[in-house]
Amino acid sequence: LAMGYGGTGEGMAHTLGKSGDNGVDGVINQDPLGVDQVYIQAKRYAEGANISSSNIRDFFGALNLKKAQKGIFITTSDFTPSAVQTAKDLGMRIVLINGKELAKLMLRYNIGSRDEQVIYLKRIDEEFFEG
């Protein structure tokens, strides 16, 4: 939600992510009524422990159970080439976000980050000296 999904407002997103969540960790409502939803799967894996095509197929199955049209699979590691291909081949809109892309999004939307140093660049306003 904080990264530009679902607008603003209470109830626009909620986490599931418990035992028995049927392979879905969260839901983002893209409209106030919850008609258009994006389902989230998140895996916190160590570097090198990449998401496989079977993980993508499991998420696809979970999306089908929810009758969902869109999903986002987020990992702190990366996706194997076969996982990327599987996501493309399944024909459902599944966006893959790896650890590097996640870090970029976190910095872009100020999630879990803070400004360390702000630098201001100034230039002369040439119009100031005219007429």
C-alpha positions as a LaTeX table, in Angstrom:
\begin{tabular}{lrrr}
\hline
Residue & $x$ (\AA) & $y$ (\AA) & $z$ (\AA) \\
\hline
Leu1 & 0.00 & 0.00 & 0.00 \\
Ala2 & 2.75 & 2.40 & 0.91 \\
Met3 & 4.53 & 1.66 & $-2.36$ \\
Gly4 & 1.86 & 3.18 & $-4.54$ \\
Tyr5 & $-0.76$ & 0.43 & $-4.59$ \\
Gly6 & $-4.39$ & 0.75 & $-3.68$ \\
Gly7 & $-4.69$ & 4.45 & $-2.96$ \\
Thr8 & $-5.08$ & 5.47 & 0.64 \\
Gly9 & $-7.47$ & 4.69 & 3.40 \\
Glu10 & $-8.19$ & 2.26 & 6.14 \\
Gly11 & $-8.86$ & $-1.27$ & 5.03 \\
Met12 & $-7.13$ & $-0.88$ & 1.66 \\
Ala13 & $-4.64$ & $-3.63$ & 2.51 \\
His14 & $-4.33$ & $-6.39$ & 5.05 \\
Thr15 & $-1.99$ & $-9.23$ & 5.83 \\
Leu16 & $-2.92$ & $-12.87$ & 5.99 \\
Gly17 & 0.42 & $-14.71$ & 6.16 \\
Lys18 & $-0.34$ & $-17.26$ & 8.84 \\
Ser19 & $-0.59$ & $-20.99$ & 8.85 \\
Gly20 & $-3.55$ & $-21.91$ & 6.67 \\
Asp21 & $-3.31$ & $-18.75$ & 4.56 \\
Asn22 & $-3.60$ & $-20.90$ & 1.42 \\
Gly23 & $-0.38$ & $-19.50$ & $-0.05$ \\
Val24 & $-1.28$ & $-15.82$ & 0.17 \\
Asp25 & 0.40 & $-13.43$ & 2.60 \\
Gly26 & $-1.54$ & $-10.24$ & 1.92 \\
Val27 & $-4.25$ & $-8.54$ & $-0.09$ \\
Ile28 & $-4.36$ & $-5.03$ & $-1.52$ \\
Asn29 & $-7.75$ & $-3.59$ & $-2.42$ \\
Gln30 & $-7.27$ & $-1.33$ & $-5.42$ \\
Asp31 & $-10.65$ & 0.28 & $-4.92$ \\
Pro32 & $-12.67$ & 1.17 & $-1.80$ \\
Leu33 & $-15.10$ & $-1.73$ & $-2.25$ \\
Gly34 & $-12.42$ & $-4.37$ & $-2.67$ \\
Val35 & $-13.68$ & $-5.40$ & $-6.11$ \\
Asp36 & $-10.22$ & $-5.19$ & $-7.69$ \\
Gln37 & $-7.67$ & $-7.00$ & $-5.54$ \\
Val38 & $-3.99$ & $-7.87$ & $-5.79$ \\
Tyr39 & $-2.76$ & $-10.84$ & $-3.78$ \\
Ile40 & 0.75 & $-10.90$ & $-2.32$ \\
Gln41 & 3.14 & $-13.74$ & $-1.55$ \\
Ala42 & 6.35 & $-12.80$ & 0.28 \\
Lys43 & 9.36 & $-15.00$ & 1.00 \\
Arg44 & 12.28 & $-13.91$ & 3.13 \\
Tyr45 & 15.12 & $-16.09$ & 1.88 \\
Ala46 & 18.87 & $-15.79$ & 2.25 \\
Glu47 & 20.93 & $-14.69$ & $-0.72$ \\
Gly48 & 21.39 & $-17.62$ & $-3.07$ \\
Ala49 & 18.26 & $-19.44$ & $-1.85$ \\
Asn50 & 16.26 & $-18.51$ & $-4.93$ \\
Ile51 & 12.56 & $-18.93$ & $-5.63$ \\
Ser52 & 11.91 & $-21.90$ & $-7.91$ \\
Ser53 & 9.27 & $-22.57$ & $-10.53$ \\
Ser54 & 7.42 & $-24.81$ & $-8.04$ \\
Asn55 & 7.03 & $-21.79$ & $-5.71$ \\
Ile56 & 5.50 & $-19.84$ & $-8.60$ \\
Arg57 & 3.16 & $-22.71$ & $-9.48$ \\
Asp58 & 2.06 & $-22.94$ & $-5.82$ \\
Phe59 & 1.29 & $-19.21$ & $-5.80$ \\
Phe60 & $-0.57$ & $-19.57$ & $-9.10$ \\
Gly61 & $-2.68$ & $-22.31$ & $-7.49$ \\
Ala62 & $-3.39$ & $-20.08$ & $-4.49$ \\
Leu63 & $-4.47$ & $-17.28$ & $-6.82$ \\
Asn64 & $-6.80$ & $-19.65$ & $-8.63$ \\
Leu65 & $-8.38$ & $-20.70$ & $-5.31$ \\
Lys66 & $-9.06$ & $-17.03$ & $-4.61$ \\
Lys67 & $-10.32$ & $-16.50$ & $-8.17$ \\
Ala68 & $-7.73$ & $-13.74$ & $-8.42$ \\
Gln69 & $-6.51$ & $-12.12$ & $-11.61$ \\
Lys70 & $-3.35$ & $-10.47$ & $-10.26$ \\
Gly71 & $-0.57$ & $-11.37$ & $-7.88$ \\
Ile72 & 2.77 & $-10.07$ & $-6.71$ \\
Phe73 & 5.49 & $-12.45$ & $-5.54$ \\
Ile74 & 8.13 & $-10.69$ & $-3.44$ \\
Thr75 & 11.38 & $-12.21$ & $-2.22$ \\
Thr76 & 14.48 & $-10.90$ & $-0.50$ \\
Ser77 & 16.56 & $-13.24$ & $-2.67$ \\
Asp78 & 15.98 & $-13.81$ & $-6.40$ \\
Phe79 & 14.08 & $-15.99$ & $-8.85$ \\
Thr80 & 15.57 & $-18.84$ & $-10.84$ \\
Pro81 & 15.34 & $-18.43$ & $-14.62$ \\
Ser82 & 12.77 & $-21.25$ & $-14.71$ \\
Ala83 & 10.65 & $-19.42$ & $-12.10$ \\
Val84 & 10.65 & $-16.28$ & $-14.25$ \\
Gln85 & 9.67 & $-18.32$ & $-17.30$ \\
Thr86 & 6.95 & $-20.14$ & $-15.36$ \\
Ala87 & 5.44 & $-16.82$ & $-14.26$ \\
Lys88 & 5.33 & $-15.72$ & $-17.90$ \\
Asp89 & 3.93 & $-19.02$ & $-19.17$ \\
Leu90 & 1.06 & $-19.28$ & $-16.68$ \\
Gly91 & $-0.85$ & $-16.55$ & $-18.43$ \\
Met92 & $-1.96$ & $-14.79$ & $-15.25$ \\
Arg93 & $-0.56$ & $-11.44$ & $-14.32$ \\
Ile94 & 2.08 & $-12.27$ & $-11.69$ \\
Val95 & 4.65 & $-9.58$ & $-10.99$ \\
Leu96 & 7.97 & $-10.79$ & $-9.58$ \\
Ile97 & 9.93 & $-8.52$ & $-7.24$ \\
Asn98 & 13.38 & $-9.73$ & $-6.21$ \\
Gly99 & 15.57 & $-8.42$ & $-3.39$ \\
Lys100 & 17.26 & $-5.74$ & $-5.49$ \\
Glu101 & 13.98 & $-4.42$ & $-6.87$ \\
Leu102 & 12.45 & $-4.55$ & $-3.38$ \\
Ala103 & 15.30 & $-2.43$ & $-2.01$ \\
Lys104 & 14.81 & 0.11 & $-4.82$ \\
Leu105 & 11.08 & 0.32 & $-4.10$ \\
Met106 & 11.71 & 0.69 & $-0.37$ \\
Leu107 & 14.08 & 3.61 & $-0.99$ \\
Arg108 & 11.77 & 5.21 & $-3.55$ \\
Tyr109 & 8.76 & 5.14 & $-1.23$ \\
Asn110 & 10.67 & 5.69 & 2.05 \\
Ile111 & 9.73 & 2.33 & 3.53 \\
Gly112 & 12.16 & 1.11 & 6.18 \\
Ser113 & 14.67 & 3.81 & 5.25 \\
Arg114 & 15.58 & 7.29 & 6.38 \\
Asp115 & 17.44 & 10.22 & 4.89 \\
Glu116 & 21.09 & 10.12 & 5.86 \\
Gln117 & 22.19 & 13.34 & 4.19 \\
Val118 & 20.39 & 15.87 & 2.02 \\
Ile119 & 22.39 & 17.86 & $-0.50$ \\
Tyr120 & 21.02 & 21.04 & $-2.07$ \\
Leu121 & 22.40 & 22.13 & $-5.43$ \\
Lys122 & 22.08 & 25.83 & $-6.21$ \\
Arg123 & 22.48 & 27.70 & $-9.44$ \\
Ile124 & 22.42 & 31.37 & $-10.29$ \\
Asp125 & 19.04 & 32.68 & $-11.40$ \\
Glu126 & 20.05 & 34.72 & $-14.46$ \\
Glu127 & 16.59 & 36.29 & $-14.70$ \\
Phe128 & 17.26 & 37.99 & $-11.36$ \\
Phe129 & 19.79 & 40.27 & $-13.08$ \\
Glu130 & 17.60 & 41.16 & $-16.06$ \\
Gly131 & 15.47 & 44.31 & $-16.31$ \\
\hline
\end{tabular}
